[in-house]
Amino acid sequence: MDFFEYWNSCLAMGLTKHPDDLVVLDELHHDLNKAIDCEFEFGLPPGPFFGPLKTAKIVLCYANPSRDESTAEVVASTALKERLFAQLDGLQSYPYQIPGWDKWFKPVANSLFDGNCELASKHISVFNLVPYASTNMDQVQSFATSLPSVWAAQEYLRRTLIPQALREEILLVMCRSSQLWGLQTPHRANNIVINKTRIGFTDDTKMQVKLWCRQIGIN
């Protein structure tokens, strides 16, 4: 199934959990003897990606969305949640105006696009291994790869994004959880970048992104 079609049920019906994950989430709840809802923020729409994944020339791979002090404000706002659901069509710019998303994205734009959030939002997509927000990915990584939605993300990485990077159609940057993604080396590809830092971007990654932007005429 097409990856965007896979997520269309959540977009069409306003679901915060993918239907394929429901059984596993319930089983994990019983097996782990704790509420999975305490680990994931299901008040938010799922975030398998943010930004125009269908057209983005730069794809940043991360673990999952974060839950912070702004999350409650977004959960309480129908309008903001509708904007996040709209992201699932794969064509929307990164929603950097939304509380929480702004705080996270501005340093990215500062590092890679000289602070131009609007330009960055049109050309960068953030691709998340796990579509559900959490406060700390370390708490969920032991069971996260059991979720069918995570398998779908891994499949899209392997069948679509890596081949696109090998053809030099996109720049694919592995930012976090490379071991869970299963991509820890660049496979001798110029357009696969392993960003070897937990926070921000290495100088080498910044240079490669800026060279790529110059090469394809993003400025």
HELIX and SHEET records of a PDB file:
HELIX    1   1 PHE A    3  TYR A    6  1                                   4    
HELIX    2   2 ASN A    8  MET A   13  1                                   6    
HELIX    3   3 PRO A   19  ASP A   21  5                                   3    
HELIX    4   4 LEU A   22  LEU A   32  1                                  11    
HELIX    5   5 ILE A   36  CYS A   38  5                                   3    
HELIX    6   6 THR A   71  VAL A   75  1                                   5    
HELIX    7   7 THR A   78  ALA A   86  1                                   9    
HELIX    8   8 GLN A   87  ASP A   89  5                                   3    
HELIX    9   9 TRP A  101  LEU A  112  1                                  12    
HELIX   10  10 CYS A  117  HIS A  123  1                                   7    
HELIX   11  11 MET A  137  GLN A  139  5                                   3    
HELIX   12  12 GLN A  141  ALA A  144  1                                   4    
HELIX   13  13 PRO A  148  TYR A  156  1                                   9    
HELIX   14  14 LEU A  157  LEU A  161  3                                   5    
HELIX   15  15 ILE A  162  LEU A  166  1                                   5    
HELIX   16  16 SER A  178  TRP A  181  1                                   4    
HELIX   17  17 ASP A  203  ILE A  216  1                                  14    
SHEET    1   A 5 PHE A  49  PHE A  50  0                                        
SHEET    2   A 5 ILE A 124  ASN A 128 -1                                        
SHEET    3   A 5 ILE A  58  TYR A  62  1                                        
SHEET    4   A 5 LEU A 171  MET A 174  1                                        
SHEET    5   A 5 ILE A 192  ILE A 194  1                                        
END                                                                             
